[in-house]
Amino acid sequence: MALNTAIRHLTRGDWQKAHAIVQNDDSDLGYWAHGIVHMLEGDIGNARYWYRRAGRPFPRERDANAEIDALVTTLKARTAEAARATSSEPEEAISSARPARRAARAAASQAQQQVASVPRTTTKQHR
């Protein structure tokens, strides 16, 4: 994920490399990282702009390391949430398919019973 790479650059203080990545990220987390880039650069006006785009309040302390830590925590939480949602979707699909499969088996069984209960007529075979 490109945002992870940008975060690694941010933690090293290499805001130029991080900027090259986050300027192409149109997500709220990308905007937040973009704001952190400009905070590190010292362009506070531009940092404020990106924080507004991210829907985040601009930090009073202007502590880029604290912001990077918060960004990492948020990214991890969202990634875990997305993984849980993805892993639960198949289970939900399986659970919702079970009643349909049971109904189909019951219908097939009933059809077999009906066929078995029909009296067979014997006919003479002509040779």
N, C-alpha and C positions, 0 to 999 in steps of 0.2 A: 504494500500500500504506500502510495507516494507521501501521504501525510506522516506516516511513521518515519520516513527518510527525512522529511523536513524537520520533524521534532528532534531527530538525532543531530542535525545541523544546528538547530537552536540551542540544544544543551551544550554544544561545543562553542557556542557564541558566533558561529559562522552564519550570520543573518543573510549574507548575499546568496549563498547556496540555498538556504531555506526559502528566500524570496523567490528564486527562480521556480521553485516547486509550488508554493502556495498561491502565487498569482494566477495559476491555472486551476485552482480548486474552488469551485462555486458552492461549497457546502458551508454551513454555519461554523463547523470546526475549522475549515480552511480559512474562513474570514477571521476567526479568532486568532489562528496561527499567524495570519497576515498582520493583524494588529500587534502581535508580540514582536514580529520582525521589525516593524517600524518603531516599536518601543525600544528595542535593542539598538536600532540605528540612531535613535535620538529625535526622530521626526514624530513628535507627540501629536500634532494636529492630524497627521495621516493615520497614526495609531488609533486615535479616537474615532475617526471615520470607519475603520475596519471593525472596531468593537461595536459600533452602532449597527453595521451590516450584519454582524454576528448575533445581534440581539442581546449583547452582554453589557453590563455597566463597566465603564472604564475604571480600573483599579486606582484607588487613592494612593497606595504605596508605590505604585509603578515598579514593583518588584518582578522583573521578567522571570526569574527562576521560580517564584511562587506561581506565576501564571502558567509556565510550562508544566509544572507539576499538576496543576489543576486541569490543564488540557489533557495530559496523559491519563489522569484518573477518569475524566469524562469519556475519552476515547476507549479506554478499557471497558468501562461500564457499558457503553453502547455496543461494543463488539461482543461482549458476553450476552447482552440482551438479544442481539441479532442471532447469535448462535443458539440460544435457547428457543427462540421463535422458530428457527429453521429446523431444529431437532424435534420440536413438538408438532410441527405440521404433518409429517408422515404418520405419527401416532394418531393424530386426529382423523386423518384420512382413513387409516386402517379401522379405527373405532367406528367411524360413520359407515364404512363399507360392510362391517360385520352383520348388522341387521339385514342388509340387502342380500348378503350371501346366505344367511339363515333362511330368509324367505324363499330364495331361489331353490335351496335344497329341499325345503318343505314342499314347495310346489312340485318339484320333480318326483319326490317320494309319493305325493298324493296321486300324481298322474300314473306312476307305476302301479299303485294299489288299484286304481280304477281299471287299468288295463288288465290286471290280474283277476279282478272280480267279474269281468265280463265272461259269461258262459261261452264256452267254445262249442261250436256246433260241429258235429262230425258229418262228414259227407262221404259218400261211397266213392271210392276211387274206381274209375273205369280203366281197365287195362286192355 
